[in-house]
């Protein structure tokens, strides 16, 4: 039995495919497949427990271990396990809303943070032409925004994680 390689997904993705199609039998042929959960959170659904390949849905944050048991046409069995790690969704907090930044060079300290599956976060001003200090993705709470002196209007500052735009 070969249950496949270990899998890692990050929420909001909550499903994956278990692939035991590389299982083989040297002295006969595989007659049945059976996927079961060995350990992990209680939330999950195996779509087709008796197929070589199946989707598993409704996964939540945590680590699951699934077992594939194959039986050949002579009654011999073999088992293998695969681990599915479900990481939390990346989160971002852009901090408190800023009051108006006056035209002509006033700057604003930004107070962002990130967590969950995010490994970094960077600020953007939607192309308004302003500049940021310390905007390398490692410490968004230390960045300072300075608008372009010629820009007049409203600027939306967005803090984006590796998981996408999560907040403004």
N, C-alpha and C positions, 0 to 999 in steps of 0.2 A: 504494500500500500504506500502511495506517495500522496500526501495531503497538500503538497505545494509549499511555496516559500511563505514565510511570515509576512504579514500585511500591516501597514500603518496608514490610517486615514485620519482626517481632521474634520470635526464637525464644522459646518452643518451637513457635510456628507455623512450619511448614516447607514450606508449599505456598501457591500463589497461582494466579490465573487470568490467562492471557494473552488479550487480547481484540483481535482484528483485524477484528471485524465491521463497523467503519466504513470498511473498504477499499471502493473502488468503481472502476469503469472507465467513462470518458466515451464511448468509441466501441465498446463491446462489453460482454461480461460476463466476470466472473472464473470461470475454469474450475478452477484449482487453488490451494491454499494450501500453504505449506511453512514450518514453524517449525524453526529450528536454533539451537544455542547458538554465539555468537561468542567469548565469553570468560567467565571466572569459574571457581570451584571445579569440580573434576571430579565431585562428587556432585550429581546431579539426574536427573530422569526426566520427559520430556515425554509426557503421556498420549496425545495424538492429534496427531501432527505435521502431518497433512493437513486439519485443521479450521480454520475462521476463529477459533474460540475453543477454548482447551484449558487444562487444568490442568497445572501443572508441580509435581512432588513431590520429596521427599527433599532439599530445599535445606539448605545449611549456611551458617554465617556467612561473609559476603563479598559481593562485587558481581558479579552476572551481567549479561551483555548477550545478549539473544535477538533473532534476526532473523526477520522475516516476509517471505517472498517470495511474491508473487502472480503468476499467469500468466493472461492473458485468452484468450478463444477464438480470437484471431488470433496467439497466440504471444508477444505483448509481455509484458514482465515489469516489476515494480516491487518495490522493497525498502524496508523501514523497520525500525528497531531500537527496542527498549524495554529499559530498565535495571531490574533487580530488585535492590534492596539488602536484605540479610538482616542485621539487627542481632543482636548477642549477647543472650542471655536476661538479664533483670535478675537480679542476685544481691544477697544481703544476708548479713551476718555479724553476729549479735547479740552477739558477744563471749563472754567466758568465763562459765561458770555462776556465779551469785551464791550466797553462803551465805545463811542465814536473815537476814532483815531484821527486827529486833525491833519489836514493837508499841510505839507511843508516840513516833514521830517520827524514828527513825533513817532516814537516806537512803542511797541507793546510787548511785554513779557508773556510768553505762552506757557500754559500749564498742562501739558498733555501727558498721558501715560498709556502703556499697552500691557496686555497680559494674555493668558490663555496660550494658544498655539502661535501667537505672534512672536517674531524674532527681532522686530524693529518697527519703527514708525517714522514717517517723514511728513513735514508740512508742505502744503501748496496753497497758492492764492488764486488758482484758476486762471493764470495768465495775466494778472493785473500788473505785473512788472515789479513787484516789491522784492525785498531781499530778506533772507533769514540768516541768523548766525546759529552755529551749532546745530545744523539740520542734517546730521549724518545718519540718523535713524537709531542711534543708540540711546539718546537721552532727550526725548522731545520736550520735557519739562524745562530744559535750559535754553530753549531757542527764543530768540528775540526777532520780532517782525518789524520791518521798516518799510512803509508803503513808498511807491514811486511818487516823488513830489508832484509830478504832472497829472497823476491820476485823480479824477474826481468821481465819486460814486460809492457804491457799496462793494466791499470785498468779502467773499466768504472764504474763511481759512479752513482747510480740510486736513485732518490728520489721518493718514492712510497707513494701514499695516500691510504686511505681506499677504494678508487675507482679503484685501480690498478696502474701499472707503467705508469706514464704520461710524464716523461721527464728525460733526462740525462744531 
